[in-house]
Amino acid sequence: MRRHDLSGRSVGVQLNPGNPNRRLVDFIEAAGAVPYPVLPYVYVSEADDARVLAIINDMAAGQFDAIAFTSAPQVRRLRDVARATGRDADLLQGFRRIVVAAVGPIVASELEALGVQVNITPPRGTFFMKPLVRELAAALTKEGKAGAA
């Protein structure tokens, strides 16, 4: 990551529950970026609808370069909050502005059912996190957005 200018960027950081990875978070902060922790296997409860709505708002406002989904329930949660709050159009607008990645065909079909174009999926037979992140990083680097991943 040292070869990328992270100054003024927002950087998603995949963390595991119970492991704050201070070394990585500290590096990102020292590089002048704002780290945003991502816990891919921890789902936000219904009590946290406001947090999900904030993601929808930020997507619609063009605050993200990309979003990656690792499970169909993640897609449905975003959809359900958007519907419940009348923000369906904002969610779709947000999806049109960013690179959308899906870990595999099941997640991709869930997104496509919403009318979302999936830009990235790992190569056939490699439907897990590491290949997804590689493909996403490669796509963002091509678009000149490598510091945002």
N, C-alpha and C positions, 0 to 999 in steps of 0.2 A: 504494500500500500504506500510505501515511502515514495514511489515514483509518481504518484498522483497528487495533484494540488487539491487538498481537501478544504482549504480555507473557505469559510462561509457556506459550506455544504451541510446537508443533512445526510447522515449515514445510518442505514439500518444495520443493526448488529444482532445476529442470531445468538441467543443465549439459551441455555438449558435451565430449567427451574433449579434454584439452589446454587447456580454457578454464575456469579455476576461478571466474570472475566474482566476484572479490573485492569489488567495489563492492556488489553485491547481497547477498552473504553477510555482509559487514560491516554493512550496513543492518539486516538481519534480526537479527543479534546485538545491535546497538545498541538495537533496539526491544524487547529482552528475550526474544526467541524463540530456539529451537534450530533451526538450519538442517539439513536432511537432504538431501544431494545425491542427485539422481536422474539417472542416465545412461541414457536410454530406449533407446539403440541399442547398449548394451554389456551383454552377457549374462554372468552369473556362472557360472564354470566349476563342474564337478562337485566340485572341491576346496573350493568355498565353500558346500557344502550347509548348513553351520551358519548362514550369513547368511540364506539363504532360510528356514530353519527359524525363525530369529528373527522374520522378518516374519510367518510363520504364527502364532507364539506371541503377538506383539503384536496381530495382528488379533483372535485369539480372546479376548484380554484387554481388548479395547475401546480400544486405544491409538490407533487410526486413525479418522478421520471418513470417509475415502474412499480408494479405490484406482482407478487408471486403467491400462488395458492398451492398448498400441499395436500388439501383434502376438500371434498365436495361440501362437507358441513361448513367450512369457512365461507364458501361462496354463498350458500343458503343463508347464513347468518347476516352477511352484508345485505343481501337481497331483502330479507325479512325486515331488517331495521329500516331500510330505505322505503319499503312499502308502508310500514307502520307509521312513518313520519311524513309521508307524502313527498319523499325525495328521490323517487324512481328516476326521474329525468336527470337530476343532478348526478346520480350514480352512473347512469349511462354516459353522460357528458364527460365525467371523470375518466371512465374506461376508454373513451375515444381519444383522450389526450395523452395517454401513457402506454408504455410497453406492458403487455399482460402476459405473464408466464404461468404455465400450469405444469404440475409435476408429471402428469400423464393423461391418457385419453379419458378417463372417468371424470377427472376434474375439468378437463377441457370441454367435455360435452355439457357439463353443468353450466359453465360460463357461456357456451354457445347457445344454450337454451334461453339465456337472458338476452341474447342478441349481441354478445360481446365477442369481438375478434380476438382470438388467442394468437399472440405473436411468437411465443416460444414454448416449446416442449422439448424435453431431452430426447435424444435418439432412441428409437425403438429398443426395448429390452433394458433400458437404463432409467426407469421411472422411479428415481429416488432423489434425495436432496442434493447431493454433490454434483451430479450432472446438470441438474436444474440451475444451480448457482453458476456453474461454468458457462452454460449457454446464455444466461442472463448477463453475466459480466462481459462476455464476448459481444453481445448485442449492444450493450450500453457503451462499450469502448468504441465500437464502430460509429455510434451516433454522437460520440464526443461527450458522453455523460458518465464516464467511468467513476467519477467521484461521488455519484449519487447512489451507487449500489450498496 
